[in-house]
Structure formats: C-alpha cells, structure tokens
Amino acid sequence: MSHPRDHKIAKLLKNCICEFFHNQASHFKIVVDSVIMIDRKNAQILYRLDHQTIESESTISDAHGRIMAELPKARKFIADQLNLKAIPNLSFSILLQDD
C-alpha cells in the first residue's frame, strides 16, 4: 500500500504538469491520465496524445521526443510552482488506445 504522501505529491505533480503543457508548451495537445509515484524519487506520468496528432508510428515517436525535450522546462516549472524538497525524476509513458 502506498503512503498518503505519495498520493498527495502525485496529485500536485499532475496538476502542475497539466498546467505546464496547457500554458507553457501549448503546441502539445496531450492529456495526462495519471501520475504514479514509483518511490519517493521517481514519478511516472501516463499521458495520451490528442486524436488529431496521431497519424502514424513516426508521428507518435516524434511527439514523444518533443515532450522529452521539454522535460527540463517542465522540471523548472514544477520547482517554481511547488514547494517540494526535491523534484522527482519524471518518466513519461504514452498510452495508446484502440478506437
């Protein structure tokens, strides 16, 4: 069973990451499904791309690469917004859905 602190940090991170991609990196159209604290130092962000963005496998990998390129800016935004002792390592994982 996870610690209540992990749930609280995950919720704060999810809100902050959503705000970052909505305001700061507006050229990305992603939906953050959940943030899971693997341990105190690592967080996994599960996200989906907008349906208009998904065209082919190369488009998906290109979009993921651009999101990973924004990671330092996202970490700085999180540090500025949240009062955490340390920012967890962020691991982005894309969720693919069969429609």
N, C-alpha and C positions, 0 to 999 in steps of 0.2 A: 504494500500500500504506500502511495506517495505521501510525502509530507505536505501539509496545508500551505506551507511557504512556497513550495514548487508550483502549486496551482495559482497562487497569487502572482508570482513572478511571471508565469506563463500568460496569465490574463493581461498583465501590464504590457508585456512584450507584444502580444497580439495586437492590442490597441495602438501601440506606438508604431509597429511595423505597418499596419493598415494605414495609419495617418501619413507615414513617410511615403508609401507608394501612391497614395491618393494626392498628396500635395507636392512633395519634393520631386518625385520621379513619375510625373503624370503621364509620361509616354508609355508606361507599362500599365496594362489592364489585367491585373491579377486579383484573385480572390483568395485571401488567407483563410483556409478552413480551420486549422488548429495549430497551436504551438504546444509542444510537449517538452517538458524538462526531462532530459535523459538522466542527468545528475545535476549537481549544483553549478557545474561549469559548462554544460552543453545543452543547447536547445535545438530542437528540430522543428522547422517551420514547414507545414504541409500546405501547398497552395495549388490553385488551378488557374490556367490561363483563360482569358475571355474566348468565347467560341469563334469570334471573327479573327482572332490571332492564329488559331490552329489551322494550318493549311497542309503541312507535311512534317515529316520527322525532322528535317533540317530546320524548319521554322521553329519547332519546339526547342531543339537544342540551341539554336541561336538566341531565342528569348531567354532561356535558362542562363546562357553565358552572359547576356547583358545584365540579368538580375544579379549574378555573382559579381560582375564588375562594379555594381552599385553597393556591394557589401560594406566597404569602408565608410561610405557616406551614411549608410543605414546605421552602422555601429556608432558613428559620431552623433547622429540624430538621437539615437536611444540614450547615449550618455548625456546629451544636453537636456533631454526631456525627463528622464527618470533619475531618481536619486538612489542608485544601486552602488554597492561597494565595488562590484566588478561586473562588467558586461559579459554574459555567457558567450561562448563560441556559437555562432549561428550556422546551422546546416539547413539549406533549402532543399526540399524534395517536392517534385511536381506530382500531382495526382492526375491520372488520365482516366477519363470516363468514356465508356462505350455508350453512345446515344442511339 
